[in-house]
Amino acid sequence: MIAFLRTALPLLLLAACAGGPEPVWLKPGTPSLRAEQDFLACAAEARRDFPERSRIATAPRITLGGGLCRSGVCVGAHNTPDVFDTDRNEPLRDRAVDACMTAKGYQKASLPPCPGGAARVLQSQPYDTRGLCVSNGRIAAAGPG
């Protein structure tokens, strides 16, 4: 079991750091600058229509190893709660951006993050996304820029 953990743990950590697919908006043939301007305009409109609306909530913090101990097992509650700050309008803003970008003719797609190192950002939206990745939120081709 220990040998398995020694081998598997580094692989799991590497996979966790690699990240999953990143969403991008595609409209083939559109200049990349225009696509970014369209997205920013949609995001600004969504933020105006659905401004940030914070909600602060608390939950008790459970601490293992503190508090009541019986037969070598300790479970207890810490009296300092965890505080959560959530934006109640975030789901509405996301839906508004999706609707705005779809109305402008874009389709949402997912591409993998570019591997470490240089990536060449594309100047226009591609017709075929095979072999492409996302670098700093922009569609790119892996390799030297």
MODELLER restraints for C-alpha pairs under 7 A, 6 or more apart:
rsr = mdl.restraints
at = mdl.atoms
rsr.add(forms.Gaussian(group=physical.xy_distance, feature=features.Distance(at['CA:20:A'], at['CA:112:A']), mean=6.38, stdev=0.5))
rsr.add(forms.Gaussian(group=physical.xy_distance, feature=features.Distance(at['CA:21:A'], at['CA:110:A']), mean=5.47, stdev=0.5))
rsr.add(forms.Gaussian(group=physical.xy_distance, feature=features.Distance(at['CA:21:A'], at['CA:111:A']), mean=5.13, stdev=0.5))
rsr.add(forms.Gaussian(group=physical.xy_distance, feature=features.Distance(at['CA:21:A'], at['CA:112:A']), mean=4.33, stdev=0.5))
rsr.add(forms.Gaussian(group=physical.xy_distance, feature=features.Distance(at['CA:21:A'], at['CA:113:A']), mean=6.36, stdev=0.5))
rsr.add(forms.Gaussian(group=physical.xy_distance, feature=features.Distance(at['CA:22:A'], at['CA:110:A']), mean=5.19, stdev=0.5))
rsr.add(forms.Gaussian(group=physical.xy_distance, feature=features.Distance(at['CA:22:A'], at['CA:111:A']), mean=5.39, stdev=0.5))
rsr.add(forms.Gaussian(group=physical.xy_distance, feature=features.Distance(at['CA:22:A'], at['CA:112:A']), mean=5.92, stdev=0.5))
rsr.add(forms.Gaussian(group=physical.xy_distance, feature=features.Distance(at['CA:22:A'], at['CA:113:A']), mean=6.43, stdev=0.5))
rsr.add(forms.Gaussian(group=physical.xy_distance, feature=features.Distance(at['CA:22:A'], at['CA:134:A']), mean=6.86, stdev=0.5))
rsr.add(forms.Gaussian(group=physical.xy_distance, feature=features.Distance(at['CA:23:A'], at['CA:108:A']), mean=6.60, stdev=0.5))
rsr.add(forms.Gaussian(group=physical.xy_distance, feature=features.Distance(at['CA:23:A'], at['CA:109:A']), mean=5.59, stdev=0.5))
rsr.add(forms.Gaussian(group=physical.xy_distance, feature=features.Distance(at['CA:23:A'], at['CA:110:A']), mean=4.37, stdev=0.5))
rsr.add(forms.Gaussian(group=physical.xy_distance, feature=features.Distance(at['CA:23:A'], at['CA:111:A']), mean=6.52, stdev=0.5))
rsr.add(forms.Gaussian(group=physical.xy_distance, feature=features.Distance(at['CA:24:A'], at['CA:108:A']), mean=5.75, stdev=0.5))
rsr.add(forms.Gaussian(group=physical.xy_distance, feature=features.Distance(at['CA:24:A'], at['CA:109:A']), mean=5.35, stdev=0.5))
rsr.add(forms.Gaussian(group=physical.xy_distance, feature=features.Distance(at['CA:24:A'], at['CA:110:A']), mean=5.92, stdev=0.5))
rsr.add(forms.Gaussian(group=physical.xy_distance, feature=features.Distance(at['CA:25:A'], at['CA:106:A']), mean=5.77, stdev=0.5))
rsr.add(forms.Gaussian(group=physical.xy_distance, feature=features.Distance(at['CA:25:A'], at['CA:107:A']), mean=5.51, stdev=0.5))
rsr.add(forms.Gaussian(group=physical.xy_distance, feature=features.Distance(at['CA:25:A'], at['CA:108:A']), mean=4.63, stdev=0.5))
rsr.add(forms.Gaussian(group=physical.xy_distance, feature=features.Distance(at['CA:25:A'], at['CA:109:A']), mean=6.18, stdev=0.5))
rsr.add(forms.Gaussian(group=physical.xy_distance, feature=features.Distance(at['CA:26:A'], at['CA:106:A']), mean=5.16, stdev=0.5))
rsr.add(forms.Gaussian(group=physical.xy_distance, feature=features.Distance(at['CA:26:A'], at['CA:107:A']), mean=5.16, stdev=0.5))
rsr.add(forms.Gaussian(group=physical.xy_distance, feature=features.Distance(at['CA:26:A'], at['CA:108:A']), mean=6.23, stdev=0.5))
rsr.add(forms.Gaussian(group=physical.xy_distance, feature=features.Distance(at['CA:26:A'], at['CA:109:A']), mean=6.84, stdev=0.5))
rsr.add(forms.Gaussian(group=physical.xy_distance, feature=features.Distance(at['CA:26:A'], at['CA:125:A']), mean=6.37, stdev=0.5))
rsr.add(forms.Gaussian(group=physical.xy_distance, feature=features.Distance(at['CA:27:A'], at['CA:105:A']), mean=6.48, stdev=0.5))
rsr.add(forms.Gaussian(group=physical.xy_distance, feature=features.Distance(at['CA:27:A'], at['CA:106:A']), mean=4.77, stdev=0.5))
rsr.add(forms.Gaussian(group=physical.xy_distance, feature=features.Distance(at['CA:27:A'], at['CA:107:A']), mean=6.55, stdev=0.5))
rsr.add(forms.Gaussian(group=physical.xy_distance, feature=features.Distance(at['CA:27:A'], at['CA:125:A']), mean=6.11, stdev=0.5))
rsr.add(forms.Gaussian(group=physical.xy_distance, feature=features.Distance(at['CA:28:A'], at['CA:125:A']), mean=4.76, stdev=0.5))
rsr.add(forms.Gaussian(group=physical.xy_distance, feature=features.Distance(at['CA:28:A'], at['CA:126:A']), mean=5.07, stdev=0.5))
rsr.add(forms.Gaussian(group=physical.xy_distance, feature=features.Distance(at['CA:28:A'], at['CA:127:A']), mean=4.86, stdev=0.5))
rsr.add(forms.Gaussian(group=physical.xy_distance, feature=features.Distance(at['CA:29:A'], at['CA:124:A']), mean=5.87, stdev=0.5))
rsr.add(forms.Gaussian(group=physical.xy_distance, feature=features.Distance(at['CA:29:A'], at['CA:125:A']), mean=5.10, stdev=0.5))
rsr.add(forms.Gaussian(group=physical.xy_distance, feature=features.Distance(at['CA:29:A'], at['CA:126:A']), mean=6.23, stdev=0.5))
rsr.add(forms.Gaussian(group=physical.xy_distance, feature=features.Distance(at['CA:29:A'], at['CA:127:A']), mean=6.91, stdev=0.5))
rsr.add(forms.Gaussian(group=physical.xy_distance, feature=features.Distance(at['CA:30:A'], at['CA:124:A']), mean=5.46, stdev=0.5))
rsr.add(forms.Gaussian(group=physical.xy_distance, feature=features.Distance(at['CA:30:A'], at['CA:125:A']), mean=5.15, stdev=0.5))
rsr.add(forms.Gaussian(group=physical.xy_distance, feature=features.Distance(at['CA:31:A'], at['CA:123:A']), mean=5.98, stdev=0.5))
rsr.add(forms.Gaussian(group=physical.xy_distance, feature=features.Distance(at['CA:31:A'], at['CA:124:A']), mean=3.97, stdev=0.5))
rsr.add(forms.Gaussian(group=physical.xy_distance, feature=features.Distance(at['CA:31:A'], at['CA:125:A']), mean=6.01, stdev=0.5))
rsr.add(forms.Gaussian(group=physical.xy_distance, feature=features.Distance(at['CA:32:A'], at['CA:122:A']), mean=6.94, stdev=0.5))
rsr.add(forms.Gaussian(group=physical.xy_distance, feature=features.Distance(at['CA:32:A'], at['CA:123:A']), mean=5.29, stdev=0.5))
rsr.add(forms.Gaussian(group=physical.xy_distance, feature=features.Distance(at['CA:32:A'], at['CA:124:A']), mean=4.57, stdev=0.5))
rsr.add(forms.Gaussian(group=physical.xy_distance, feature=features.Distance(at['CA:32:A'], at['CA:125:A']), mean=5.78, stdev=0.5))
rsr.add(forms.Gaussian(group=physical.xy_distance, feature=features.Distance(at['CA:39:A'], at['CA:101:A']), mean=6.75, stdev=0.5))
rsr.add(forms.Gaussian(group=physical.xy_distance, feature=features.Distance(at['CA:42:A'], at['CA:97:A']), mean=5.39, stdev=0.5))
rsr.add(forms.Gaussian(group=physical.xy_distance, feature=features.Distance(at['CA:42:A'], at['CA:100:A']), mean=5.79, stdev=0.5))
rsr.add(forms.Gaussian(group=physical.xy_distance, feature=features.Distance(at['CA:42:A'], at['CA:101:A']), mean=6.76, stdev=0.5))
rsr.add(forms.Gaussian(group=physical.xy_distance, feature=features.Distance(at['CA:43:A'], at['CA:97:A']), mean=5.70, stdev=0.5))
rsr.add(forms.Gaussian(group=physical.xy_distance, feature=features.Distance(at['CA:46:A'], at['CA:93:A']), mean=5.11, stdev=0.5))
rsr.add(forms.Gaussian(group=physical.xy_distance, feature=features.Distance(at['CA:46:A'], at['CA:96:A']), mean=5.59, stdev=0.5))
rsr.add(forms.Gaussian(group=physical.xy_distance, feature=features.Distance(at['CA:46:A'], at['CA:97:A']), mean=6.12, stdev=0.5))
rsr.add(forms.Gaussian(group=physical.xy_distance, feature=features.Distance(at['CA:47:A'], at['CA:93:A']), mean=6.43, stdev=0.5))
rsr.add(forms.Gaussian(group=physical.xy_distance, feature=features.Distance(at['CA:50:A'], at['CA:89:A']), mean=5.89, stdev=0.5))
rsr.add(forms.Gaussian(group=physical.xy_distance, feature=features.Distance(at['CA:50:A'], at['CA:92:A']), mean=6.74, stdev=0.5))
rsr.add(forms.Gaussian(group=physical.xy_distance, feature=features.Distance(at['CA:50:A'], at['CA:93:A']), mean=5.91, stdev=0.5))
rsr.add(forms.Gaussian(group=physical.xy_distance, feature=features.Distance(at['CA:51:A'], at['CA:89:A']), mean=6.78, stdev=0.5))
rsr.add(forms.Gaussian(group=physical.xy_distance, feature=features.Distance(at['CA:52:A'], at['CA:87:A']), mean=5.96, stdev=0.5))
rsr.add(forms.Gaussian(group=physical.xy_distance, feature=features.Distance(at['CA:52:A'], at['CA:89:A']), mean=5.97, stdev=0.5))
rsr.add(forms.Gaussian(group=physical.xy_distance, feature=features.Distance(at['CA:53:A'], at['CA:87:A']), mean=5.19, stdev=0.5))
rsr.add(forms.Gaussian(group=physical.xy_distance, feature=features.Distance(at['CA:53:A'], at['CA:88:A']), mean=5.47, stdev=0.5))
rsr.add(forms.Gaussian(group=physical.xy_distance, feature=features.Distance(at['CA:53:A'], at['CA:89:A']), mean=5.81, stdev=0.5))
rsr.add(forms.Gaussian(group=physical.xy_distance, feature=features.Distance(at['CA:54:A'], at['CA:85:A']), mean=6.40, stdev=0.5))
rsr.add(forms.Gaussian(group=physical.xy_distance, feature=features.Distance(at['CA:54:A'], at['CA:86:A']), mean=5.50, stdev=0.5))
rsr.add(forms.Gaussian(group=physical.xy_distance, feature=features.Distance(at['CA:54:A'], at['CA:87:A']), mean=4.48, stdev=0.5))
rsr.add(forms.Gaussian(group=physical.xy_distance, feature=features.Distance(at['CA:54:A'], at['CA:88:A']), mean=6.18, stdev=0.5))
rsr.add(forms.Gaussian(group=physical.xy_distance, feature=features.Distance(at['CA:55:A'], at['CA:85:A']), mean=5.68, stdev=0.5))
rsr.add(forms.Gaussian(group=physical.xy_distance, feature=features.Distance(at['CA:55:A'], at['CA:86:A']), mean=5.22, stdev=0.5))
rsr.add(forms.Gaussian(group=physical.xy_distance, feature=features.Distance(at['CA:55:A'], at['CA:87:A']), mean=6.16, stdev=0.5))
rsr.add(forms.Gaussian(group=physical.xy_distance, feature=features.Distance(at['CA:55:A'], at['CA:88:A']), mean=6.63, stdev=0.5))
rsr.add(forms.Gaussian(group=physical.xy_distance, feature=features.Distance(at['CA:56:A'], at['CA:83:A']), mean=6.91, stdev=0.5))
rsr.add(forms.Gaussian(group=physical.xy_distance, feature=features.Distance(at['CA:56:A'], at['CA:84:A']), mean=5.60, stdev=0.5))
rsr.add(forms.Gaussian(group=physical.xy_distance, feature=features.Distance(at['CA:56:A'], at['CA:85:A']), mean=4.50, stdev=0.5))
rsr.add(forms.Gaussian(group=physical.xy_distance, feature=features.Distance(at['CA:56:A'], at['CA:86:A']), mean=6.38, stdev=0.5))
rsr.add(forms.Gaussian(group=physical.xy_distance, feature=features.Distance(at['CA:57:A'], at['CA:83:A']), mean=5.85, stdev=0.5))
rsr.add(forms.Gaussian(group=physical.xy_distance, feature=features.Distance(at['CA:57:A'], at['CA:84:A']), mean=5.12, stdev=0.5))
rsr.add(forms.Gaussian(group=physical.xy_distance, feature=features.Distance(at['CA:57:A'], at['CA:85:A']), mean=6.47, stdev=0.5))
rsr.add(forms.Gaussian(group=physical.xy_distance, feature=features.Distance(at['CA:58:A'], at['CA:81:A']), mean=6.01, stdev=0.5))
rsr.add(forms.Gaussian(group=physical.xy_distance, feature=features.Distance(at['CA:58:A'], at['CA:82:A']), mean=5.57, stdev=0.5))
rsr.add(forms.Gaussian(group=physical.xy_distance, feature=features.Distance(at['CA:58:A'], at['CA:83:A']), mean=4.52, stdev=0.5))
rsr.add(forms.Gaussian(group=physical.xy_distance, feature=features.Distance(at['CA:58:A'], at['CA:84:A']), mean=5.95, stdev=0.5))
rsr.add(forms.Gaussian(group=physical.xy_distance, feature=features.Distance(at['CA:59:A'], at['CA:81:A']), mean=5.41, stdev=0.5))
rsr.add(forms.Gaussian(group=physical.xy_distance, feature=features.Distance(at['CA:59:A'], at['CA:82:A']), mean=5.38, stdev=0.5))
rsr.add(forms.Gaussian(group=physical.xy_distance, feature=features.Distance(at['CA:59:A'], at['CA:83:A']), mean=6.68, stdev=0.5))
rsr.add(forms.Gaussian(group=physical.xy_distance, feature=features.Distance(at['CA:60:A'], at['CA:81:A']), mean=4.42, stdev=0.5))
rsr.add(forms.Gaussian(group=physical.xy_distance, feature=features.Distance(at['CA:60:A'], at['CA:82:A']), mean=6.16, stdev=0.5))
rsr.add(forms.Gaussian(group=physical.xy_distance, feature=features.Distance(at['CA:61:A'], at['CA:77:A']), mean=6.15, stdev=0.5))
rsr.add(forms.Gaussian(group=physical.xy_distance, feature=features.Distance(at['CA:61:A'], at['CA:78:A']), mean=5.61, stdev=0.5))
rsr.add(forms.Gaussian(group=physical.xy_distance, feature=features.Distance(at['CA:61:A'], at['CA:80:A']), mean=6.64, stdev=0.5))
rsr.add(forms.Gaussian(group=physical.xy_distance, feature=features.Distance(at['CA:61:A'], at['CA:81:A']), mean=5.15, stdev=0.5))
rsr.add(forms.Gaussian(group=physical.xy_distance, feature=features.Distance(at['CA:61:A'], at['CA:82:A']), mean=5.80, stdev=0.5))
rsr.add(forms.Gaussian(group=physical.xy_distance, feature=features.Distance(at['CA:62:A'], at['CA:76:A']), mean=6.23, stdev=0.5))
rsr.add(forms.Gaussian(group=physical.xy_distance, feature=features.Distance(at['CA:62:A'], at['CA:77:A']), mean=4.63, stdev=0.5))
rsr.add(forms.Gaussian(group=physical.xy_distance, feature=features.Distance(at['CA:62:A'], at['CA:78:A']), mean=6.00, stdev=0.5))
rsr.add(forms.Gaussian(group=physical.xy_distance, feature=features.Distance(at['CA:63:A'], at['CA:75:A']), mean=6.57, stdev=0.5))
rsr.add(forms.Gaussian(group=physical.xy_distance, feature=features.Distance(at['CA:63:A'], at['CA:76:A']), mean=5.57, stdev=0.5))
rsr.add(forms.Gaussian(group=physical.xy_distance, feature=features.Distance(at['CA:63:A'], at['CA:77:A']), mean=5.64, stdev=0.5))
rsr.add(forms.Gaussian(group=physical.xy_distance, feature=features.Distance(at['CA:63:A'], at['CA:78:A']), mean=6.10, stdev=0.5))
rsr.add(forms.Gaussian(group=physical.xy_distance, feature=features.Distance(at['CA:64:A'], at['CA:74:A']), mean=6.29, stdev=0.5))
rsr.add(forms.Gaussian(group=physical.xy_distance, feature=features.Distance(at['CA:64:A'], at['CA:75:A']), mean=4.89, stdev=0.5))
rsr.add(forms.Gaussian(group=physical.xy_distance, feature=features.Distance(at['CA:64:A'], at['CA:76:A']), mean=6.25, stdev=0.5))
rsr.add(forms.Gaussian(group=physical.xy_distance, feature=features.Distance(at['CA:65:A'], at['CA:74:A']), mean=4.67, stdev=0.5))
rsr.add(forms.Gaussian(group=physical.xy_distance, feature=features.Distance(at['CA:65:A'], at['CA:75:A']), mean=5.63, stdev=0.5))
rsr.add(forms.Gaussian(group=physical.xy_distance, feature=features.Distance(at['CA:66:A'], at['CA:74:A']), mean=5.79, stdev=0.5))
rsr.add(forms.Gaussian(group=physical.xy_distance, feature=features.Distance(at['CA:66:A'], at['CA:75:A']), mean=5.80, stdev=0.5))
rsr.add(forms.Gaussian(group=physical.xy_distance, feature=features.Distance(at['CA:66:A'], at['CA:76:A']), mean=5.29, stdev=0.5))
rsr.add(forms.Gaussian(group=physical.xy_distance, feature=features.Distance(at['CA:67:A'], at['CA:74:A']), mean=6.51, stdev=0.5))
rsr.add(forms.Gaussian(group=physical.xy_distance, feature=features.Distance(at['CA:67:A'], at['CA:75:A']), mean=5.87, stdev=0.5))
rsr.add(forms.Gaussian(group=physical.xy_distance, feature=features.Distance(at['CA:67:A'], at['CA:76:A']), mean=4.14, stdev=0.5))
rsr.add(forms.Gaussian(group=physical.xy_distance, feature=features.Distance(at['CA:67:A'], at['CA:77:A']), mean=6.60, stdev=0.5))
rsr.add(forms.Gaussian(group=physical.xy_distance, feature=features.Distance(at['CA:68:A'], at['CA:74:A']), mean=5.56, stdev=0.5))
rsr.add(forms.Gaussian(group=physical.xy_distance, feature=features.Distance(at['CA:68:A'], at['CA:75:A']), mean=5.67, stdev=0.5))
rsr.add(forms.Gaussian(group=physical.xy_distance, feature=features.Distance(at['CA:68:A'], at['CA:76:A']), mean=5.62, stdev=0.5))
rsr.add(forms.Gaussian(group=physical.xy_distance, feature=features.Distance(at['CA:69:A'], at['CA:75:A']), mean=6.52, stdev=0.5))
rsr.add(forms.Gaussian(group=physical.xy_distance, feature=features.Distance(at['CA:111:A'], at['CA:132:A']), mean=6.99, stdev=0.5))
rsr.add(forms.Gaussian(group=physical.xy_distance, feature=features.Distance(at['CA:111:A'], at['CA:133:A']), mean=5.34, stdev=0.5))
rsr.add(forms.Gaussian(group=physical.xy_distance, feature=features.Distance(at['CA:111:A'], at['CA:134:A']), mean=6.22, stdev=0.5))
rsr.add(forms.Gaussian(group=physical.xy_distance, feature=features.Distance(at['CA:112:A'], at['CA:133:A']), mean=5.07, stdev=0.5))
rsr.add(forms.Gaussian(group=physical.xy_distance, feature=features.Distance(at['CA:112:A'], at['CA:134:A']), mean=6.19, stdev=0.5))
rsr.add(forms.Gaussian(group=physical.xy_distance, feature=features.Distance(at['CA:113:A'], at['CA:133:A']), mean=5.28, stdev=0.5))
rsr.add(forms.Gaussian(group=physical.xy_distance, feature=features.Distance(at['CA:113:A'], at['CA:134:A']), mean=4.69, stdev=0.5))
rsr.add(forms.Gaussian(group=physical.xy_distance, feature=features.Distance(at['CA:113:A'], at['CA:135:A']), mean=6.30, stdev=0.5))
rsr.add(forms.Gaussian(group=physical.xy_distance, feature=features.Distance(at['CA:114:A'], at['CA:133:A']), mean=4.88, stdev=0.5))
rsr.add(forms.Gaussian(group=physical.xy_distance, feature=features.Distance(at['CA:114:A'], at['CA:134:A']), mean=5.38, stdev=0.5))
rsr.add(forms.Gaussian(group=physical.xy_distance, feature=features.Distance(at['CA:114:A'], at['CA:135:A']), mean=5.60, stdev=0.5))
rsr.add(forms.Gaussian(group=physical.xy_distance, feature=features.Distance(at['CA:114:A'], at['CA:142:A']), mean=6.03, stdev=0.5))
rsr.add(forms.Gaussian(group=physical.xy_distance, feature=features.Distance(at['CA:118:A'], at['CA:142:A']), mean=6.83, stdev=0.5))
rsr.add(forms.Gaussian(group=physical.xy_distance, feature=features.Distance(at['CA:118:A'], at['CA:143:A']), mean=5.45, stdev=0.5))
rsr.add(forms.Gaussian(group=physical.xy_distance, feature=features.Distance(at['CA:118:A'], at['CA:144:A']), mean=4.90, stdev=0.5))
rsr.add(forms.Gaussian(group=physical.xy_distance, feature=features.Distance(at['CA:118:A'], at['CA:145:A']), mean=5.97, stdev=0.5))
rsr.add(forms.Gaussian(group=physical.xy_distance, feature=features.Distance(at['CA:119:A'], at['CA:135:A']), mean=6.87, stdev=0.5))
rsr.add(forms.Gaussian(group=physical.xy_distance, feature=features.Distance(at['CA:119:A'], at['CA:140:A']), mean=6.01, stdev=0.5))
rsr.add(forms.Gaussian(group=physical.xy_distance, feature=features.Distance(at['CA:119:A'], at['CA:141:A']), mean=5.65, stdev=0.5))
rsr.add(forms.Gaussian(group=physical.xy_distance, feature=features.Distance(at['CA:119:A'], at['CA:142:A']), mean=4.52, stdev=0.5))
rsr.add(forms.Gaussian(group=physical.xy_distance, feature=features.Distance(at['CA:119:A'], at['CA:143:A']), mean=4.85, stdev=0.5))
rsr.add(forms.Gaussian(group=physical.xy_distance, feature=features.Distance(at['CA:119:A'], at['CA:144:A']), mean=5.54, stdev=0.5))
rsr.add(forms.Gaussian(group=physical.xy_distance, feature=features.Distance(at['CA:119:A'], at['CA:145:A']), mean=5.32, stdev=0.5))
rsr.add(forms.Gaussian(group=physical.xy_distance, feature=features.Distance(at['CA:120:A'], at['CA:140:A']), mean=5.25, stdev=0.5))
rsr.add(forms.Gaussian(group=physical.xy_distance, feature=features.Distance(at['CA:120:A'], at['CA:141:A']), mean=5.19, stdev=0.5))
rsr.add(forms.Gaussian(group=physical.xy_distance, feature=features.Distance(at['CA:120:A'], at['CA:142:A']), mean=6.38, stdev=0.5))
rsr.add(forms.Gaussian(group=physical.xy_distance, feature=features.Distance(at['CA:120:A'], at['CA:143:A']), mean=6.48, stdev=0.5))
rsr.add(forms.Gaussian(group=physical.xy_distance, feature=features.Distance(at['CA:120:A'], at['CA:144:A']), mean=6.22, stdev=0.5))
rsr.add(forms.Gaussian(group=physical.xy_distance, feature=features.Distance(at['CA:120:A'], at['CA:145:A']), mean=4.10, stdev=0.5))
rsr.add(forms.Gaussian(group=physical.xy_distance, feature=features.Distance(at['CA:121:A'], at['CA:138:A']), mean=6.53, stdev=0.5))
rsr.add(forms.Gaussian(group=physical.xy_distance, feature=features.Distance(at['CA:121:A'], at['CA:139:A']), mean=5.95, stdev=0.5))
rsr.add(forms.Gaussian(group=physical.xy_distance, feature=features.Distance(at['CA:121:A'], at['CA:140:A']), mean=4.08, stdev=0.5))
rsr.add(forms.Gaussian(group=physical.xy_distance, feature=features.Distance(at['CA:121:A'], at['CA:141:A']), mean=6.44, stdev=0.5))
rsr.add(forms.Gaussian(group=physical.xy_distance, feature=features.Distance(at['CA:122:A'], at['CA:139:A']), mean=6.11, stdev=0.5))
rsr.add(forms.Gaussian(group=physical.xy_distance, feature=features.Distance(at['CA:122:A'], at['CA:140:A']), mean=5.27, stdev=0.5))
rsr.add(forms.Gaussian(group=physical.xy_distance, feature=features.Distance(at['CA:132:A'], at['CA:139:A']), mean=6.90, stdev=0.5))
rsr.add(forms.Gaussian(group=physical.xy_distance, feature=features.Distance(at['CA:132:A'], at['CA:140:A']), mean=5.78, stdev=0.5))
rsr.add(forms.Gaussian(group=physical.xy_distance, feature=features.Distance(at['CA:132:A'], at['CA:141:A']), mean=4.89, stdev=0.5))
rsr.add(forms.Gaussian(group=physical.xy_distance, feature=features.Distance(at['CA:132:A'], at['CA:142:A']), mean=6.74, stdev=0.5))
rsr.add(forms.Gaussian(group=physical.xy_distance, feature=features.Distance(at['CA:133:A'], at['CA:139:A']), mean=5.89, stdev=0.5))
rsr.add(forms.Gaussian(group=physical.xy_distance, feature=features.Distance(at['CA:133:A'], at['CA:140:A']), mean=5.33, stdev=0.5))
rsr.add(forms.Gaussian(group=physical.xy_distance, feature=features.Distance(at['CA:133:A'], at['CA:141:A']), mean=6.03, stdev=0.5))
rsr.add(forms.Gaussian(group=physical.xy_distance, feature=features.Distance(at['CA:133:A'], at['CA:142:A']), mean=6.66, stdev=0.5))
rsr.add(forms.Gaussian(group=physical.xy_distance, feature=features.Distance(at['CA:134:A'], at['CA:140:A']), mean=5.61, stdev=0.5))
